Amino acid sequence: MKNFKIFVYIISFIIISLLSGVGFAYYTGGKLPERNSIGQSKSFEANQNLIWASILDIESYPLWKPNLKSIEMLGTNDKGYTKWREYYPYGKSITYEITEYIPKSLIEVRIIEAKNSAEGVWIFKLSNYQNRGVLQVKRFAIIKSNLDRFIRRWIDTK
């Protein structure tokens, strides 16, 4: 009987801890702004043409993009730019389309449908500095879920 009581206390502690953690994350995420942006810049010892070709080779994204399982090409949008859907674990999928395109310089990619993910825009700007390709990436997102805002702020900061 004593072992059973200890077991019940341990299980109760675990359940209360989990519920408290989720409640804290939900409350804290609700205090964060819905709109979020991040940016990063990286230079490469590679020709701009090679970098540009890598960005445009959407079907090869699963080779280097973390957790991406597969790509479904969806044709083009009204402007004639590419549309595609990316599939991730746990039923997450994101549909993108290119909305602005300046050859070898700039691509704007908009999230047009997001299942279990944030909405937003990615901007890729390519330039050259001292014979190195420089890629600037900016993401502007709208994160509606309190838990997602908490996770993006303190857990998944990539």
N, C-alpha and C positions, 0 to 999 in steps of 0.2 A: 504494500500500500504506500509506503514511503517513497519508493521509486516512481510510482505513478504520479504522486504529487509533484515531485521534482520535474518529471516529464511535462506535466501540465504547466508549471511555472515557466519552464524554458520555452515551450510553444507559445504561451501567452506573451512572454517578453519579445519573442521574435515577431509575432503578429503586431503588437503595439509599436515596436520599433519601425517596422515596415510602413504601417499606416501613418505614423508620425513623420517619417521621412518623405513620403509622398505628399502629405499635407503641407509640410514645410516647402517642398519644391513647387507645389501648386500656388501657394500663397506668395512665395518669393517671385516666381515667374510672373504673377499678376502685377507685381510692382515694376517690372521691366517694360520698356517701351515696345510696342508692337513692331515698329520699324527698326531695322537693323542694317548696318553696312560694315563691310570689311574690305580691305584692299591689300594687295601684295605686289611686289615688283621683283623680278628675277632676271639676271642677265645670263646668257648662254654663249658658250664658244661654238656657236653654230650660225650658219647662214640664215638670214631672215626668211628665205624661201623655204628652208627645211622646217623652221618653226611654224610658219604659216600653213604649210602642208599638213603638219601634225595636228594643228587646231581644226583644220577642215576635214580630216579623216575621221569622221564621227564613228564609223563602223569599227574602228580600232580602239575606241575608248575603253572597252572592257580589259584591254591589255595593260593599261596603266592607271585607270581610275579606281580607287579603293571601293570594294564591296559591290561594284557594278556587275550584275550577272549577265545581262544581255541588252541589246539595242534593237528596236524595231523602227525602221525607216518609214516615214509617213507621207512622203512626197514633198510638195511645196505649199507655201502659203499664197495669199493673194499677190504678194510682191514677187513671187517666184523664188523665194528663199526656202531653204531646207527646213523640214519639220521631222522630229524623231521622238521616240519614247524610250526612256531608260528604266530598266527593271532592277530592283534591289531586293535584298532579303526582307522577309516579314511582310510581304504584300505591298511594299512601297514602290510607287512608280511616279515618274515625272515626265511630262511632255513639254518639249522645248520647241521653239522656232526662232530662226534668225530673223531679226526685225530691222537691223541696219547692217550695212556691209560696205566697207571701203577697202578695195583690194590691197592686201599686204600692209594694212595699217590698222583697221578697226572692225570688230564684230560685236554687235549687241545681240544677246541671246535672251529671250523672254521665256519664263515658265508660264505656259498657258493652261496647264492642268497639273495639279499636284495631289496625289493620293498619299496621305500620311507624311506630308512634307510642307515646307514653307513656299510661299509664292514670291516671285521677284524677277530681277534682271541681273544678268552677268554681262560685264563689258570687258572685252579683251582688246588691248591696244598694244601694237607692236611698233618698236622703233629700233634705231641702230645707234650705238655709242661705241666709239673706238673699235670698230670692226667686230662688235659683239651684238647679238640680237638681244633686245631688252623687251620683256613681256610684262605688261602691267595688267593685273586682273582685279576687278572690283565687283563686289556683289552687293546688291541692294535688295533686301528681303522684307516681306511682311509676314510675321510669325504670329498667327492668331491664337494658338494654344498656349496656355500658361506653362504647362509642363515642357513643351518644346522650347519656349523662351528660356526657361531655367537650364535645360539640357544644352542648348546652344551657347549659353553664356558661361556655364561653369564646368561642363563635362566635355562636349564636343566642340572644341574651340578652333578646329581646322578651317 
